[in-house]
Amino acid sequence: MMVEKKSAVARTPARLTQKARDLKAAGISPALSDSTLLELSNFIARQVIYFPSGLRRLEMQLDADGNLKLQLDGVVKTDSALELETTLFTDKALTYERIVELVGSNNNCTAVSTELLTALIWKESGFKPAAINSGSSATGLMQVTKDAVDDVNANTPSGTHFSHSDMTDAEKNIQCGSYYLGLRIKRAGNVVKQGLEDYGTGAGYATNILACEKCLKGNPANPQLCLNAIHT
């Protein structure tokens, strides 16, 4: 069955790269690196082949969190579903306030507090949505692996589905990562500390996360002091 989807690709990688450099020069995105620009250019070049007709425009947008969004526009007819928007992130860290906001609206693990999940995110990624572990598939704010995504998709309510390629999206990463944390806690007999250690690197992993949670609850005026203790 043929379906209509909004999409598009038109600007060449060179032109989009120049636009990104113009943004950088204007001081809009100081964290935008040349390697990110190259990745962006190569990504756009690869996407053209996936759109069989109706190609019109692909624009780059920069949101408040410093994320580069490739906004597709136009109409294309195809016999398969197309991804309508892909986000490439800079290596810029989000603020503590933004992470708390994201956790508050995307936490799927009722067993843990906003402060605990915030501490975990700091430990895993330093609040960087684009963080990628070169030695594994761990990606994004909560360093979600491909196996974790598969586990979540197989063991969460019907209709819940995540793709590992989405794990650099801050909201989806927290949604999926917190689901996975909830599964680990449940399998640990609802013992939060054990579930945390099963989520992470084993014995000792939970200690400074739990200490940071306590600190954040008791010292909300100086959260960075609490967070810094995790990496000392």
C-alpha positions as CSV (number, residue, x, y, z in Angstrom):
1,M,0.0,0.0,0.0
2,M,1.3,3.4,-0.9
3,V,1.4,6.0,1.8
4,E,2.2,9.7,1.7
5,K,4.9,10.9,4.1
6,K,6.3,14.4,4.6
7,S,10.0,14.3,3.9
8,A,12.8,15.8,1.8
9,V,16.4,16.2,1.0
10,A,17.9,18.8,-1.3
11,R,20.6,21.0,0.0
12,T,24.0,19.5,-0.7
13,P,26.4,18.5,2.2
14,A,28.7,21.3,1.3
15,R,26.0,24.0,1.5
16,L,24.7,22.6,4.8
17,T,28.1,22.4,6.2
18,Q,28.7,26.1,5.3
19,K,25.4,27.0,7.0
20,A,26.6,25.2,10.2
21,R,29.9,27.1,10.0
22,D,28.0,30.3,9.7
23,L,26.0,29.5,12.8
24,K,29.2,28.7,14.6
25,A,30.9,31.9,13.5
26,A,27.9,33.8,14.8
27,G,28.4,32.3,18.2
28,I,25.1,30.4,18.1
29,S,26.7,27.1,18.7
30,P,30.2,27.4,20.1
31,A,30.3,23.6,20.9
32,L,29.8,22.7,17.2
33,S,33.0,20.9,16.2
34,D,34.4,20.3,12.7
35,S,34.0,16.6,13.2
36,T,30.3,17.1,13.8
37,L,30.0,19.2,10.6
38,L,31.7,16.4,8.7
39,E,29.4,13.8,10.2
40,L,26.5,15.9,9.4
41,S,27.6,16.3,5.7
42,N,28.2,12.6,5.3
43,F,24.9,11.8,6.9
44,I,23.0,14.0,4.5
45,A,24.8,12.6,1.5
46,R,23.7,9.1,2.6
47,Q,20.1,10.0,3.1
48,V,19.4,11.0,-0.5
49,I,19.2,7.4,-1.7
50,Y,16.4,6.5,0.8
51,F,13.9,8.9,-0.8
52,P,12.6,7.6,-4.1
53,S,10.6,10.7,-5.1
54,G,9.4,14.0,-4.0
55,L,12.7,15.3,-2.7
56,R,12.4,19.0,-1.9
57,R,14.2,20.4,1.1
58,L,16.3,19.5,4.2
59,E,16.9,22.3,6.6
60,M,19.1,22.4,9.6
61,Q,17.7,23.8,12.8
62,L,19.4,24.4,16.2
63,D,17.3,24.1,19.3
64,A,17.7,25.5,22.8
65,D,19.7,22.5,23.9
66,G,22.3,22.9,21.2
67,N,20.9,20.0,19.1
68,L,21.2,20.0,15.3
69,K,17.9,18.9,13.8
70,L,17.5,18.0,10.2
71,Q,14.0,19.1,9.3
72,L,12.5,17.3,6.4
73,D,9.9,19.0,4.2
74,G,7.9,17.9,1.2
75,V,5.8,14.9,0.1
76,V,7.1,11.6,-1.0
77,K,5.2,8.4,-1.9
78,T,6.7,5.1,-0.7
79,D,5.7,1.6,0.3
80,S,7.5,1.8,3.6
81,A,7.6,4.0,6.6
82,L,10.2,6.8,6.5
83,E,11.9,8.4,9.4
84,L,10.8,12.0,9.2
85,E,13.3,13.7,11.5
86,T,16.8,12.8,12.5
87,T,18.7,14.6,15.1
88,L,22.5,15.0,15.3
89,F,23.8,16.3,18.6
90,T,26.8,18.4,19.4
91,D,29.1,17.4,22.2
92,K,27.6,20.1,24.4
93,A,26.5,19.1,27.9
94,L,23.0,20.1,29.0
95,T,22.5,22.1,32.1
96,Y,21.5,20.6,35.5
97,E,18.2,22.4,35.3
98,R,17.4,21.0,31.8
99,I,18.3,17.5,32.9
100,V,15.9,17.8,35.9
101,E,13.2,19.0,33.6
102,L,13.8,16.1,31.2
103,V,13.9,13.5,33.9
104,G,10.7,14.9,35.4
105,S,8.8,14.5,32.2
106,N,10.4,11.2,30.9
107,N,11.2,9.0,33.9
108,N,9.5,5.6,33.5
109,C,10.9,4.1,36.7
110,T,8.7,4.9,39.6
111,A,11.1,3.2,42.0
112,V,13.7,6.0,41.8
113,S,13.6,9.8,42.5
114,T,14.4,12.6,40.0
115,E,17.6,13.2,42.1
116,L,18.8,9.6,41.7
117,L,18.2,9.4,38.0
118,T,19.9,12.8,37.5
119,A,22.9,11.5,39.5
120,L,23.0,8.4,37.3
121,I,22.9,10.5,34.1
122,W,25.8,12.6,35.4
123,K,27.8,9.5,36.2
124,E,27.1,7.9,32.8
125,S,27.5,10.8,30.4
126,G,28.2,14.1,32.2
127,F,24.8,15.3,30.8
128,K,26.0,15.0,27.2
129,P,23.2,13.6,24.9
130,A,25.8,12.6,22.3
131,A,28.0,10.6,24.6
132,I,29.1,7.4,23.0
133,N,31.3,4.6,24.5
134,S,33.9,3.7,21.9
135,G,34.2,0.2,23.5
136,S,30.5,-0.7,23.4
137,S,27.1,0.3,22.0
138,A,26.4,2.5,25.1
139,T,24.9,5.7,23.9
140,G,23.4,9.0,25.2
141,L,22.6,10.4,28.5
142,M,22.0,7.0,30.3
143,Q,24.5,5.1,28.1
144,V,21.8,2.8,26.8
145,T,23.2,-0.3,24.9
146,K,21.6,-2.1,22.0
147,D,20.9,-5.1,24.3
148,A,19.1,-2.8,26.8
149,V,16.9,-1.4,24.0
150,D,16.0,-4.9,22.9
151,D,15.2,-5.9,26.6
152,V,13.0,-2.8,27.0
153,N,11.1,-3.5,23.8
154,A,10.5,-7.1,24.8
155,N,9.4,-6.4,28.4
156,T,7.4,-3.2,28.5
157,P,3.8,-2.4,27.7
158,S,2.4,-3.2,24.3
159,G,3.1,-0.4,21.8
160,T,6.3,0.6,23.5
161,H,9.2,0.6,21.0
162,F,12.6,2.2,20.9
163,S,15.4,2.1,18.3
164,H,19.0,2.3,19.4
165,S,19.6,4.9,16.7
166,D,17.3,7.2,18.7
167,M,19.4,7.1,21.9
168,T,21.1,10.4,21.2
169,D,17.7,12.0,21.6
170,A,17.6,13.1,25.2
171,E,13.9,12.4,25.8
172,K,13.9,9.0,24.2
173,N,17.1,8.0,26.0
174,I,15.7,8.8,29.4
175,Q,12.4,7.1,28.5
176,C,14.1,3.9,27.4
177,G,16.9,4.0,30.0
178,S,14.6,4.5,32.9
179,Y,12.4,1.6,31.7
180,Y,15.5,-0.5,31.6
181,L,16.6,0.6,35.1
182,G,13.1,-0.3,36.3
183,L,13.5,-3.8,34.8
184,R,16.8,-4.3,36.5
185,I,15.4,-3.1,39.9
186,K,12.4,-5.5,39.5
187,R,14.7,-8.4,38.7
188,A,16.7,-7.5,41.8
189,G,13.7,-8.1,44.0
190,N,12.9,-4.4,44.0
191,V,16.2,-3.6,45.8
192,V,17.2,-0.3,44.3
193,K,20.9,-0.5,45.1
194,Q,21.2,-4.0,43.6
195,G,19.2,-2.9,40.5
196,L,21.5,0.1,40.0
197,E,24.6,-2.2,40.2
198,D,23.0,-4.6,37.7
199,Y,22.3,-1.6,35.4
200,G,25.9,-0.3,35.7
201,T,29.3,-2.0,36.3
202,G,28.5,-4.2,39.3
203,A,29.4,-3.9,42.9
204,G,30.2,-0.4,44.0
205,Y,28.5,1.3,41.1
206,A,25.5,2.5,43.1
207,T,27.4,3.9,46.1
208,N,28.2,7.4,44.8
209,I,24.9,7.7,42.9
210,L,23.0,7.1,46.1
211,A,25.2,9.5,48.0
212,C,24.7,12.1,45.3
213,E,20.9,11.6,45.5
214,K,21.0,12.3,49.2
215,C,23.1,15.4,48.7
216,L,20.9,16.8,45.9
217,K,17.8,16.4,48.2
218,G,19.6,18.2,51.0
219,N,21.5,20.8,49.1
220,P,19.4,21.9,46.1
221,A,21.0,25.3,46.0
222,N,24.4,23.9,45.0
223,P,23.8,20.8,42.9
224,Q,27.1,20.9,41.1
225,L,28.9,20.2,44.4
226,C,26.9,17.0,44.8
227,L,27.5,16.0,41.2
228,N,31.2,16.6,41.3
229,A,31.7,14.1,44.1
230,I,30.7,11.3,41.7
231,H,33.9,11.8,39.6
232,T,36.4,12.5,42.4
